[in-house]
Amino acid sequence: MKFMKLGSKPDSFHSDGNSIRYVSSDLATDVAFSVGEVKFLLHKFPLLSKSSCLQKLILKADEENLDVIQLDDFPGGPKAFDICAKFCYGMTVTLNAYNVVATRCAAEYLGMTENVDRGNLIYKIEAFLNTSIFRSWKDSIIALQTTKSLLPWSEDLNIVGRCIESIASKTLVDPTKVTWSYKHNRKLATADLIIEHDSLESVPKDWWVEDICELDIEMYKRVMITVKSKGRMDAAVVGEALRTYAVRWLPESIEALVSDDHIERNKSLIETIICLLPPDKSLGCSCSFLLKLLKVGVLVELDDSVREELVNKVSLKLDQASVKDLLITARPPQCTVYDVELFSCIVKRYAIHHEGDVEFALSGKSWLNVGGLVDAYLAEVAFDPNLSPSTFIELSRLIPETARPIHDALYRAVDIYLKEHPNLTKAQKKQICGLLNVKNFTMDASMHAAQNERLPLRVVVQVLYFEQMRVATTTQPLSTTSNNTSSSTPNDEEWDRRTLGSCKSLRKQMDKTKINENKELPKNGKMLSKKGSVNSRSGAQLLPSRSRRIFDKLWGLGKGNGESKSSGTSGSSQSPTMSLAPGDTKSSGSSSRHRRHSIS
């Protein structure tokens, strides 16, 4: 720390308790000043030779016969007046970053200019500020911290502005040329470690962010605005500085965050950080940090305009978010556990930002990430007993079909919702399960769904049907003639007719599988698997016990409605939601079954 000594005489100021300061001298004191709660008993002559203000006050006091001269609102208080008085006496005083601003403001109040005496206190302090304080990184920060209690004097004398300019200009120095010590403990194991210039470790670009975290929020804001206005600071470094400041000052507990004593301060802090966020699309801040700001913003009830700005910034980087960060607690009057309306708004904003972006649409990776987020979010909020079916369906439809090529995660969310909401009506279950496209299930999801008693019967049948088609196309050679399927979606009556036909085919395949199983069943009751057994792969693994019970019922139903009608359509059965691609071979599992080809 830089310092400057003024005067050469020994300090002869003494105290009589805490409220009286006097000069030890052979001459009796002839003037008294009251500064704050302290009374100074001094001599007129040394003061008159340095201060134009005291000249006027002493003359007025003599005319009015006042015993004590009151110095109201004296900048810096008794300590600053003590330094100025000692300077007038020629006694030794030491100026440093902690007291120089207060002394400068006090000297201005007392009028200690060059017009009164050459080499007066103001001149000496200005020289010290310009040659030492403003050239030092840490002294500039310390001096700026002291200016808050000295407003408006420190502002009027441009000390605040000069401190800010000094700090901002030093943040832009090439890190390889940083010759002063700084604090950088976020990336090091030892806390508060001071890195010197001659250290073997390279100086990081964000070397300065921790030191300025000690500033008051208003001073911090002004420093960051000045840094950004110069246009040379990397947005990522600005984002790191804002994150570090938020971590430094935001309380960890919700109780402290929303307490009556601190909620306004925390609200002001969040609003300041939001307004300082880099304006470019890259933002310079992680989506996780932005979502944490949004969580705090919801708790402290940010103004609508500020909240909208933050939501907009979050939506720009939604594809980089995590589900944990997106689980934002809902506030009244919402009855759900998490703020699903806010989540919906973010996803919709994301879609708007990328609407018409051809390059973005071709890449597809970002939308896949968002699709995974939506499905994972659905799985989390599905546990909420207050989440209505309509809201669940609305959330699932926030993303386009291309963002969800595999429906396993959506199926998991649907399964959780059905389990946690057992009182759903049949129509509601049908609507929710209508979100699923069983053709986009993986083998694991299909096996689970085939045994899932919470799913409607039709969904289970669809799963089994498409698994049978998948196995058939992989185990039987493709026909030389391509089979084209109808692109239209069958209605309920057509679906029932086709399903029963397909079930008859599956029943025959299942019967063959049972015969093979019985042949392969040893005495101990355990199944032996044959290498290359097609029936073992297509039957035993894909048709669990519940599925077989379902087909027993469907088989009986098929007989009741007429076998000839159902068997005539089994060869052309297809899903109610997705059709087979042209050229796929359709098989009923029977070699004697006639195939029907449609020509489009």
Backbone torsions as a table, in degrees:
resi	resn	phi	psi	omega
1	MET	NA	135.6	178.1
2	LYS	-78.7	148.8	175.9
3	PHE	-148.2	162.8	178.6
4	MET	-141.1	132.1	177.6
5	LYS	-101.5	134.9	177.7
6	LEU	-121.9	145.4	178.1
7	GLY	81.9	164.8	-177.0
8	SER	-132.4	-17.2	-178.5
9	LYS	-76.3	150.0	178.0
10	PRO	-67.7	151.4	-179.3
11	ASP	-72.7	119.1	-180.0
12	SER	-117.1	19.8	175.6
13	PHE	-81.0	136.1	-179.1
14	HIS	-131.0	163.0	-179.2
15	SER	-117.2	142.6	172.5
16	ASP	-116.5	87.2	-171.5
17	GLY	79.1	-155.8	-178.5
18	ASN	-98.0	-6.4	-171.7
19	SER	-115.9	-1.0	-178.5
20	ILE	-132.6	130.1	175.0
21	ARG	-122.6	134.8	-178.6
22	TYR	-143.2	164.3	-179.4
23	VAL	-102.4	127.3	177.3
24	SER	-78.9	113.3	-175.7
25	SER	-156.3	159.2	176.5
26	ASP	-69.9	-24.5	179.8
27	LEU	-89.7	139.7	178.5
28	ALA	-72.9	145.8	177.5
29	THR	-70.0	146.3	-176.5
30	ASP	-127.8	8.3	176.5
31	VAL	-150.2	146.2	-179.3
32	ALA	-127.3	136.0	177.9
33	PHE	-122.4	141.8	176.3
34	SER	-113.3	115.1	178.4
35	VAL	-121.0	110.8	-175.3
36	GLY	64.4	-124.8	179.9
37	GLU	-102.0	9.2	-176.8
38	VAL	-113.4	136.3	176.2
39	LYS	-105.4	130.3	178.9
40	PHE	-106.9	123.1	176.5
41	LEU	-102.1	108.3	-169.7
42	LEU	-130.2	-175.6	177.3
43	HIS	-110.9	143.0	-175.7
44	LYS	-68.2	-43.9	-168.6
45	PHE	-59.5	-50.1	-179.7
46	PRO	-60.7	-34.0	-177.6
47	LEU	-74.0	-40.0	-178.6
48	LEU	-65.2	-26.8	-177.0
49	SER	-79.2	-9.6	-176.0
50	LYS	-122.8	-25.2	-170.0
51	SER	-123.5	120.6	176.2
52	SER	-72.3	-32.9	179.1
53	CYS	-65.0	-44.3	-178.9
54	LEU	-69.3	-29.2	176.0
55	GLN	-59.0	-46.7	-179.3
56	LYS	-67.2	-42.3	-177.4
57	LEU	-67.1	-39.7	180.0
58	ILE	-67.9	-41.3	178.1
59	LEU	-61.9	-42.0	179.6
60	LYS	-66.9	-37.9	179.9
61	ALA	-66.7	-37.6	178.2
62	ASP	-65.3	-39.7	-179.4
63	GLU	-67.6	-36.4	-178.1
64	GLU	-95.2	-0.3	178.0
65	ASN	57.7	49.7	179.3
66	LEU	-89.8	139.2	178.7
67	ASP	-82.3	-35.1	-177.0
68	VAL	-131.1	132.4	177.3
69	ILE	-94.7	121.6	-179.6
70	GLN	-86.1	127.2	174.7
71	LEU	-108.9	90.0	-175.7
72	ASP	-77.6	143.7	176.9
73	ASP	52.1	42.8	-179.1
74	PHE	-72.8	122.4	-178.2
75	PRO	-64.9	130.3	179.7
76	GLY	90.3	-12.8	176.6
77	GLY	68.2	-160.4	-177.0
78	PRO	-59.3	-33.7	-178.1
79	LYS	-66.0	-42.2	179.4
80	ALA	-69.0	-39.6	178.1
81	PHE	-64.7	-36.7	179.1
82	ASP	-60.2	-43.5	179.5
83	ILE	-65.1	-43.9	-179.4
84	CYS	-64.1	-40.8	179.7
85	ALA	-65.2	-42.5	178.2
86	LYS	-63.2	-38.0	177.0
87	PHE	-61.3	-40.3	178.4
88	CYS	-62.1	-34.2	179.1
89	TYR	-82.1	-9.4	-177.7
90	GLY	80.3	16.0	179.8
91	MET	-80.6	158.9	-177.9
92	THR	-71.7	126.6	174.0
93	VAL	-131.7	150.0	-179.5
94	THR	-118.6	124.2	177.6
95	LEU	-102.7	140.7	176.2
96	ASN	-147.1	-174.4	-175.2
97	ALA	-64.3	-24.2	-177.5
98	TYR	-79.4	-30.5	-175.1
99	ASN	-118.2	-4.6	-173.6
100	VAL	-68.7	-36.3	-179.0
101	VAL	-69.4	-44.0	178.0
102	ALA	-61.7	-42.0	179.9
103	THR	-65.9	-37.9	178.6
104	ARG	-64.6	-41.9	178.7
105	CYS	-67.1	-39.6	178.7
106	ALA	-65.2	-40.2	178.9
107	ALA	-64.7	-35.4	176.5
108	GLU	-66.6	-42.2	177.2
109	TYR	-59.4	-41.5	-176.4
110	LEU	-83.6	-7.1	178.8
111	GLY	68.0	43.6	-178.4
112	MET	-89.8	69.4	-174.4
113	THR	-103.0	176.8	178.8
114	GLU	-69.8	-21.4	178.1
115	ASN	-68.5	-26.7	179.8
116	VAL	-86.5	-45.2	-178.7
117	ASP	-155.4	137.3	-179.9
118	ARG	-69.0	138.3	-177.5
119	GLY	69.6	35.4	-177.8
120	ASN	-73.7	177.6	-170.7
121	LEU	-63.6	-41.1	-178.6
122	ILE	-60.0	-44.1	-179.7
123	TYR	-60.1	-44.7	-177.5
124	LYS	-67.9	-38.8	179.6
125	ILE	-67.2	-42.1	178.9
126	GLU	-60.8	-39.9	177.7
127	ALA	-63.5	-40.6	179.3
128	PHE	-66.1	-42.0	178.7
129	LEU	-61.3	-48.1	-173.7
130	ASN	-73.5	-32.8	-176.1
131	THR	-94.1	-18.0	-175.0
132	SER	-127.3	-60.4	-172.2
133	ILE	-62.5	-52.2	-176.3
134	PHE	-73.1	-9.5	175.6
135	ARG	-94.1	-6.8	-179.1
136	SER	-105.7	131.7	179.8
137	TRP	-61.4	-55.8	-175.4
138	LYS	-72.5	-35.9	178.6
139	ASP	-65.5	-33.9	177.7
140	SER	-65.3	-39.5	179.0
141	ILE	-67.8	-44.0	179.9
142	ILE	-63.1	-45.1	-179.7
143	ALA	-61.6	-40.2	178.9
144	LEU	-64.5	-37.5	178.5
145	GLN	-62.3	-33.2	-177.6
146	THR	-78.6	-12.6	-175.5
147	THR	-73.7	-22.4	-175.2
148	LYS	-60.5	-43.4	-178.6
149	SER	-76.8	-5.2	-176.5
150	LEU	-111.5	11.7	176.2
151	LEU	-71.1	144.2	5.7
152	PRO	-91.1	3.3	-177.6
153	TRP	-59.3	-47.8	-177.6
154	SER	-64.6	-31.2	177.5
155	GLU	-73.2	-44.6	-179.1
156	ASP	-63.9	-32.2	179.4
157	LEU	-86.0	3.2	178.3
158	ASN	62.3	24.1	176.4
159	ILE	-72.4	-39.0	178.3
160	VAL	-61.0	-49.2	-179.4
161	GLY	-61.4	-39.8	-179.4
162	ARG	-70.7	-36.2	175.5
163	CYS	-64.2	-45.1	-179.8
164	ILE	-62.4	-44.1	179.2
165	GLU	-62.6	-39.7	178.7
166	SER	-62.6	-44.8	-178.6
167	ILE	-67.0	-47.0	-177.5
168	ALA	-62.4	-41.0	-179.2
169	SER	-66.7	-32.0	-179.9
170	LYS	-75.3	-28.3	177.2
171	THR	-67.0	-21.2	-178.0
172	LEU	-92.5	-0.4	178.6
173	VAL	-67.1	142.7	175.8
174	ASP	-55.9	123.7	-177.4
175	PRO	-52.1	-30.5	-179.9
176	THR	-70.3	-14.4	-178.8
177	LYS	-106.8	9.7	177.8
178	VAL	-72.9	116.5	-176.0
179	THR	-109.4	-0.5	-179.2
180	TRP	-104.7	161.6	179.3
181	SER	-77.6	153.4	179.8
182	TYR	-152.1	164.9	-179.0
183	LYS	-101.9	128.8	-179.8
184	HIS	-151.6	75.7	-173.4
185	ASN	-100.6	-0.1	-178.1
186	ARG	-70.5	-30.6	-177.4
187	LYS	-103.8	7.9	-178.0
188	LEU	-121.3	155.9	-177.6
189	ALA	-75.9	-34.0	-177.0
190	THR	-87.8	124.6	-179.2
191	ALA	-71.3	145.7	176.6
192	ASP	56.1	32.5	178.0
193	LEU	-75.8	134.8	179.6
194	ILE	-96.7	124.0	-179.9
195	ILE	-98.9	121.6	178.4
196	GLU	-92.7	163.0	-176.1
197	HIS	-63.3	-33.3	-177.2
198	ASP	-85.3	9.2	177.5
199	SER	-68.6	151.7	180.0
200	LEU	-71.6	-22.2	-179.6
201	GLU	-74.0	139.1	178.0
202	SER	-72.9	150.3	-179.2
203	VAL	-82.0	123.5	-179.4
204	PRO	-74.7	162.3	-179.3
205	LYS	-66.4	-29.9	-178.1
206	ASP	-100.2	35.8	-177.6
207	TRP	-60.3	-24.5	-169.7
208	TRP	-93.6	-11.3	-166.9
209	VAL	-67.4	-31.4	-177.6
210	GLU	-76.6	-36.3	-178.3
211	ASP	-61.9	-41.5	-177.0
212	ILE	-79.8	-4.3	175.4
213	CYS	-65.5	-17.4	-179.6
214	GLU	-78.7	-8.4	-178.2
215	LEU	-75.0	152.7	171.7
216	ASP	-63.5	153.1	-173.3
217	ILE	-57.4	-39.3	-179.4
218	GLU	-68.7	-42.4	178.4
219	MET	-68.3	-37.9	177.5
220	TYR	-61.4	-43.5	179.6
221	LYS	-59.4	-43.6	-178.4
222	ARG	-67.6	-37.1	177.6
223	VAL	-64.3	-46.6	-177.3
224	MET	-66.6	-36.4	177.0
225	ILE	-63.6	-41.1	178.8
226	THR	-66.3	-41.3	178.3
227	VAL	-60.8	-46.5	-178.5
228	LYS	-68.3	-33.4	-177.2
229	SER	-66.2	-23.1	179.8
230	LYS	-74.8	-17.7	171.5
231	GLY	72.5	15.3	-177.7
232	ARG	-117.6	1.1	-177.5
233	MET	-93.2	131.8	178.5
234	ASP	-60.7	135.4	-179.5
235	ALA	-60.9	-33.0	179.6
236	ALA	-65.8	-35.8	178.5
237	VAL	-70.4	-39.6	176.8
238	VAL	-61.6	-43.4	178.0
239	GLY	-62.0	-39.7	178.0
240	GLU	-66.1	-37.9	178.2
241	ALA	-63.0	-43.2	179.9
242	LEU	-66.5	-41.1	178.6
243	ARG	-62.5	-43.8	-179.3
244	THR	-63.1	-40.1	179.8
245	TYR	-66.6	-40.8	179.0
246	ALA	-63.5	-43.0	178.4
247	VAL	-62.9	-36.7	-177.8
248	ARG	-67.8	-36.6	-169.4
249	TRP	-113.0	-20.7	179.5
250	LEU	-80.1	129.5	178.5
251	PRO	-67.7	153.1	-177.8
252	GLU	-81.4	-33.9	-176.6
253	SER	-86.6	145.4	179.2
254	ILE	-66.3	-35.5	-179.5
255	GLU	-60.5	-45.6	178.6
256	ALA	-69.1	-30.8	-177.6
257	LEU	-67.4	-40.1	-174.3
258	VAL	-107.1	11.1	178.9
259	SER	-64.9	151.8	-176.8
260	ASP	-60.1	-29.9	-177.3
261	ASP	-76.5	-22.2	-171.8
262	HIS	-125.2	-6.5	-173.3
263	ILE	-64.2	-39.1	-179.6
264	GLU	-68.2	-39.6	178.3
265	ARG	-64.5	-44.1	179.7
266	ASN	-66.4	-36.5	177.0
267	LYS	-63.7	-44.7	178.0
268	SER	-62.5	-38.4	179.2
269	LEU	-63.0	-47.4	-179.5
270	ILE	-63.4	-43.9	-179.9
271	GLU	-62.2	-38.9	178.7
272	THR	-65.2	-45.1	-179.7
273	ILE	-63.3	-39.5	-179.9
274	ILE	-63.8	-41.6	-179.0
275	CYS	-71.1	-18.3	179.9
276	LEU	-92.5	-6.6	-179.2
277	LEU	-59.4	140.1	179.0
278	PRO	-56.7	138.4	-175.6
279	PRO	-80.3	-15.9	-175.9
280	ASP	-71.4	165.0	-174.6
281	LYS	-65.7	-30.7	-179.7
282	SER	-70.8	-21.3	175.3
283	LEU	68.6	-37.5	-178.2
284	GLY	79.7	-5.5	178.8
285	CYS	-119.8	146.2	177.1
286	SER	-71.1	153.7	178.2
287	CYS	-65.3	-31.2	177.9
288	SER	-61.5	-43.7	178.8
289	PHE	-64.9	-42.1	-179.6
290	LEU	-64.0	-39.1	179.5
291	LEU	-69.9	-32.6	175.4
292	LYS	-67.1	-38.2	174.6
293	LEU	-61.7	-40.1	-179.4
294	LEU	-66.5	-38.6	177.2
295	LYS	-60.5	-46.7	179.0
296	VAL	-65.9	-39.2	179.7
297	GLY	-61.1	-36.8	177.1
298	VAL	-65.7	-39.8	-178.5
299	LEU	-68.4	-39.8	-178.0
300	VAL	-90.8	3.5	175.4
301	GLU	59.0	67.6	176.6
302	LEU	-60.3	154.7	173.4
303	ASP	-62.2	150.0	-174.8
304	ASP	-58.0	-41.7	-177.4
305	SER	-64.8	-41.2	179.9
306	VAL	-68.7	-41.4	179.4
307	ARG	-63.5	-42.1	178.6
308	GLU	-61.8	-38.8	178.4
309	GLU	-63.3	-42.1	179.8
310	LEU	-68.5	-41.3	177.4
311	VAL	-59.7	-40.0	179.3
312	ASN	-63.2	-41.0	179.5
313	LYS	-68.9	-37.5	177.8
314	VAL	-63.8	-42.8	-176.9
315	SER	-63.5	-27.1	179.0
316	LEU	-65.5	-26.2	-176.9
317	LYS	-121.4	27.5	-175.7
318	LEU	-59.5	-33.5	-177.9
319	ASP	-66.4	-9.8	178.3
320	GLN	-103.5	5.1	-175.1
321	ALA	-81.4	168.5	173.2
322	SER	-119.8	154.3	-177.5
323	VAL	-62.1	-37.7	-179.2
324	LYS	-58.2	-42.0	-179.1
325	ASP	-72.3	-24.9	-178.5
326	LEU	-82.0	-10.9	179.4
327	LEU	-82.1	85.7	-177.6
328	ILE	-99.8	124.9	-177.2
329	THR	-61.6	134.5	-179.3
330	ALA	-76.9	150.5	177.0
331	ARG	-112.1	152.7	177.4
332	PRO	-55.9	146.0	11.7
333	PRO	-90.4	9.0	178.8
334	GLN	-64.5	140.1	-177.3
335	CYS	-99.6	-8.2	-179.7
336	THR	-80.7	163.5	-180.0
337	VAL	-69.8	-45.4	-178.9
338	TYR	-111.1	155.4	-177.1
339	ASP	-79.4	85.1	-178.0
340	VAL	-71.9	-27.4	178.1
341	GLU	-65.8	-41.5	178.8
342	LEU	-65.8	-42.0	177.3
343	PHE	-60.8	-44.6	178.9
344	SER	-60.7	-40.8	179.3
345	CYS	-62.7	-41.6	-179.3
346	ILE	-64.0	-45.1	-178.9
347	VAL	-65.6	-40.6	179.0
348	LYS	-64.2	-39.8	177.4
349	ARG	-63.3	-39.3	178.6
350	TYR	-60.1	-43.5	179.4
351	ALA	-64.3	-38.8	179.9
352	ILE	-65.8	-42.1	-179.0
353	HIS	-59.1	-35.7	-173.7
354	HIS	-104.6	11.6	177.9
355	GLU	-69.3	127.3	179.1
356	GLY	81.7	1.7	178.3
357	ASP	-84.1	99.1	-174.7
358	VAL	-64.5	-45.3	-178.9
359	GLU	-61.9	-40.0	178.5
360	PHE	-65.9	-41.9	-178.9
361	ALA	-65.0	-36.2	-179.6
362	LEU	-70.2	-35.1	-178.9
363	SER	-66.3	-47.9	173.8
364	GLY	73.7	-19.1	-174.8
365	LYS	-63.5	-42.2	-178.2
366	SER	-63.9	-42.3	178.7
367	TRP	-65.0	-35.6	176.5
368	LEU	-62.4	-39.8	177.1
369	ASN	-63.0	-44.1	179.4
370	VAL	-65.7	-39.2	176.8
371	GLY	-59.6	-42.7	176.6
372	GLY	-64.1	-36.9	177.9
373	LEU	-64.0	-45.1	-178.8
374	VAL	-61.4	-45.6	180.0
375	ASP	-65.4	-40.6	177.7
376	ALA	-66.6	-36.9	177.2
377	TYR	-65.3	-40.9	177.4
378	LEU	-59.8	-39.6	179.7
379	ALA	-64.9	-30.6	179.4
380	GLU	-77.0	-45.7	-176.3
381	VAL	-79.4	-11.9	179.8
382	ALA	-63.8	-21.6	178.8
383	PHE	-74.5	-15.1	-176.0
384	ASP	-71.6	117.5	-179.4
385	PRO	-67.6	-18.4	-178.0
386	ASN	-93.1	0.8	179.7
387	LEU	-80.5	115.5	-176.4
388	SER	-74.8	154.9	177.6
389	PRO	-58.6	-38.5	-179.8
390	SER	-63.5	-39.2	178.2
391	THR	-67.5	-41.7	178.0
392	PHE	-59.4	-44.9	-180.0
393	ILE	-65.7	-41.3	179.7
394	GLU	-62.0	-42.0	179.3
395	LEU	-64.0	-40.3	-177.3
396	SER	-68.0	-23.0	-177.6
397	ARG	-96.4	12.8	-179.8
398	LEU	-70.3	-22.5	-174.9
399	ILE	-113.3	153.3	177.8
400	PRO	-72.4	164.2	-178.7
401	GLU	-60.9	-32.9	-179.1
402	THR	-65.3	-20.6	179.4
403	ALA	-82.9	-3.6	-177.7
404	ARG	-135.8	69.5	-179.1
405	PRO	-69.2	-27.3	177.3
406	ILE	-116.5	134.3	-174.6
407	HIS	-101.4	14.4	-178.7
408	ASP	-62.1	-46.0	-178.2
409	ALA	-66.5	-39.3	176.7
410	LEU	-65.2	-40.0	177.4
411	TYR	-60.6	-41.7	178.0
412	ARG	-60.4	-43.2	179.2
413	ALA	-64.1	-42.5	178.6
414	VAL	-63.1	-43.4	-179.8
415	ASP	-61.7	-41.5	177.8
416	ILE	-64.0	-43.1	-178.7
417	TYR	-63.1	-43.4	178.4
418	LEU	-63.6	-37.6	-179.9
419	LYS	-68.2	-41.5	-176.5
420	GLU	-82.1	-11.3	179.9
421	HIS	-127.0	71.3	-174.3
422	PRO	-70.1	-13.1	-175.6
423	ASN	-93.9	15.0	178.1
424	LEU	-65.4	145.4	176.0
425	THR	-76.2	167.2	179.5
426	LYS	-61.8	-37.9	179.8
427	ALA	-66.9	-39.7	179.1
428	GLN	-66.0	-41.9	177.0
429	LYS	-61.4	-40.1	180.0
430	LYS	-63.2	-41.6	178.8
431	GLN	-63.3	-45.2	-177.7
432	ILE	-67.5	-44.8	179.6
433	CYS	-70.6	-18.4	175.5
434	GLY	-66.8	-14.2	176.2
435	LEU	-70.8	-22.8	-173.8
436	LEU	-85.1	140.3	170.6
437	ASN	-114.5	99.8	-172.3
438	VAL	-63.9	-20.0	177.4
439	LYS	-67.5	-19.4	179.7
440	ASN	-98.3	16.6	175.3
441	PHE	-83.2	147.0	168.8
442	THR	-81.9	174.4	-179.6
443	MET	-59.9	-42.0	-178.8
444	ASP	-62.9	-44.9	-179.9
445	ALA	-65.3	-38.6	179.5
446	SER	-64.6	-43.3	178.9
447	MET	-62.2	-39.8	179.1
448	HIS	-68.7	-44.3	-178.0
449	ALA	-65.1	-34.7	-179.5
450	ALA	-63.6	-23.6	-179.1
451	GLN	-107.8	6.4	-174.4
452	ASN	-87.2	108.1	-177.3
453	GLU	-75.7	-9.6	177.6
454	ARG	-79.7	-18.7	-178.3
455	LEU	-80.7	146.1	174.1
456	PRO	-60.3	153.5	-176.6
457	LEU	-57.5	-39.4	-176.8
458	ARG	-62.9	-37.4	179.8
459	VAL	-66.1	-41.6	178.6
460	VAL	-61.9	-42.4	179.3
461	VAL	-63.2	-41.5	177.9
462	GLN	-60.0	-43.4	179.7
463	VAL	-59.9	-49.3	-179.0
464	LEU	-63.8	-38.4	-180.0
465	TYR	-61.4	-49.5	-177.6
466	PHE	-70.1	-30.2	175.7
467	GLU	-68.9	-37.4	176.7
468	GLN	-64.4	-40.4	178.4
469	MET	-66.2	-39.1	179.7
470	ARG	-63.3	-44.5	-180.0
471	VAL	-67.0	-39.4	-178.2
472	ALA	-63.3	-41.0	-177.8
473	THR	-72.3	-21.1	179.8
474	THR	-93.8	-17.3	-176.4
475	THR	-106.8	-16.6	-179.7
476	GLN	-114.9	143.7	178.8
477	PRO	-64.4	146.1	-179.9
478	LEU	-69.8	141.7	177.8
479	SER	-69.3	146.1	179.4
480	THR	-67.2	-24.3	178.0
481	THR	-100.3	123.1	-178.4
482	SER	-71.1	141.3	177.8
483	ASN	-103.2	121.5	177.9
484	ASN	-95.4	134.3	-179.9
485	THR	-103.2	155.5	179.6
486	SER	-69.2	139.3	-179.4
487	SER	-85.7	-8.1	-178.1
488	SER	-84.1	151.3	179.5
489	THR	-87.7	125.5	-177.8
490	PRO	-69.3	149.1	176.4
491	ASN	-81.2	-178.2	-174.6
492	ASP	-61.3	-43.0	-177.7
493	GLU	-65.5	-42.7	179.6
494	GLU	-65.1	-39.7	-179.9
495	TRP	-62.0	-43.6	180.0
496	ASP	-61.8	-42.4	-179.5
497	ARG	-62.5	-45.5	-178.1
498	ARG	-70.3	-36.8	-178.8
499	THR	-63.4	-44.0	-179.6
500	LEU	-63.6	-37.0	176.8
501	GLY	-64.7	-42.6	179.4
502	SER	-66.2	-35.5	-179.0
503	CYS	-65.1	-36.0	177.7
504	LYS	-63.0	-39.7	177.7
505	SER	-64.0	-43.4	179.8
506	LEU	-65.5	-35.2	179.3
507	ARG	-62.3	-42.0	178.9
508	LYS	-64.0	-41.0	179.5
509	GLN	-64.9	-38.4	179.9
510	MET	-65.9	-38.8	178.5
511	ASP	-62.4	-42.2	177.2
512	LYS	-61.9	-40.4	-179.6
513	THR	-63.6	-41.2	179.3
514	LYS	-63.3	-39.2	178.5
515	ILE	-62.5	-45.7	179.1
516	ASN	-63.0	-39.2	179.8
517	GLU	-64.0	-41.7	-179.1
518	ASN	-65.4	-35.6	177.8
519	LYS	-67.6	-33.8	-174.6
520	GLU	-92.9	-0.7	-175.6
521	LEU	-83.0	116.0	177.7
522	PRO	-76.9	-179.7	-176.6
523	LYS	-65.4	-35.9	-178.0
524	ASN	-74.0	-1.1	174.9
525	GLY	87.7	1.3	-178.3
526	LYS	-95.2	146.2	-177.1
527	MET	-86.0	137.8	173.9
528	LEU	-104.3	133.8	-177.6
529	SER	-95.6	136.6	176.7
530	LYS	-96.6	135.0	175.8
531	LYS	-68.2	132.2	176.9
532	GLY	79.9	8.6	-179.6
533	SER	-76.0	111.5	-177.2
534	VAL	-69.5	-43.1	-177.3
535	ASN	-66.0	-35.0	178.9
536	SER	-63.5	-40.4	-178.7
537	ARG	-71.0	-41.1	-173.0
538	SER	-85.0	-18.6	-176.7
539	GLY	-106.6	-62.2	-172.0
540	ALA	-63.0	-35.3	-176.2
541	GLN	-82.7	-29.6	-170.8
542	LEU	-98.2	-16.8	-174.9
543	LEU	-119.8	90.8	178.3
544	PRO	-71.0	176.1	-172.6
545	SER	-61.0	-41.7	-178.5
546	ARG	-65.7	-37.8	179.2
547	SER	-64.0	-36.8	178.1
548	ARG	-66.0	-38.5	177.1
549	ARG	-62.3	-39.7	178.7
550	ILE	-60.5	-44.6	-178.0
551	PHE	-71.8	-27.0	173.1
552	ASP	-60.5	-43.7	179.1
553	LYS	-66.4	-44.1	-178.7
554	LEU	-66.1	-34.1	178.6
555	TRP	-62.9	-45.0	177.7
556	GLY	-63.4	-40.7	178.6
557	LEU	-63.6	-37.6	179.5
558	GLY	-64.2	-39.4	179.8
559	LYS	-67.1	-36.6	-178.6
560	GLY	-65.5	-32.2	-177.2
561	ASN	-90.7	-8.0	179.2
562	GLY	110.7	114.3	-176.1
563	GLU	-68.2	-37.8	-173.9
564	SER	-62.9	-35.1	-178.8
565	LYS	-70.6	-43.9	-177.5
566	SER	-71.7	-39.1	-177.8
567	SER	-68.4	-24.1	180.0
568	GLY	-72.3	-16.4	-177.7
569	THR	-112.5	-4.6	-174.7
570	SER	-64.4	-29.8	-178.1
571	GLY	-71.0	-16.5	-176.8
572	SER	-117.4	19.9	-179.0
573	SER	-64.7	147.4	178.0
574	GLN	-153.2	167.3	-177.1
575	SER	-70.4	150.2	176.9
576	PRO	-75.3	-12.3	-175.2
577	THR	-114.4	-31.4	-177.7
578	MET	-133.4	141.5	178.3
579	SER	-105.7	154.0	178.4
580	LEU	-68.7	146.8	178.1
581	ALA	-68.2	146.7	179.4
582	PRO	-57.2	136.3	178.9
583	GLY	102.0	-17.4	178.4
584	ASP	-69.4	141.2	-178.8
585	THR	-88.3	131.6	178.7
586	LYS	-104.8	129.9	-176.3
587	SER	-134.0	144.0	176.4
588	SER	-98.9	-2.9	-178.7
589	GLY	90.5	-4.8	-179.0
590	SER	-112.5	130.2	-177.8
591	SER	-72.2	-22.4	-176.9
592	SER	-88.6	-4.2	-176.6
593	ARG	-73.0	131.0	177.5
594	HIS	-73.7	141.1	178.1
595	ARG	-97.1	143.4	177.9
596	ARG	-116.0	130.7	-178.0
597	HIS	-112.6	136.1	175.6
598	SER	-109.9	138.0	-179.0
599	ILE	-111.3	119.7	-179.4
600	SER	-95.8	NA	NA
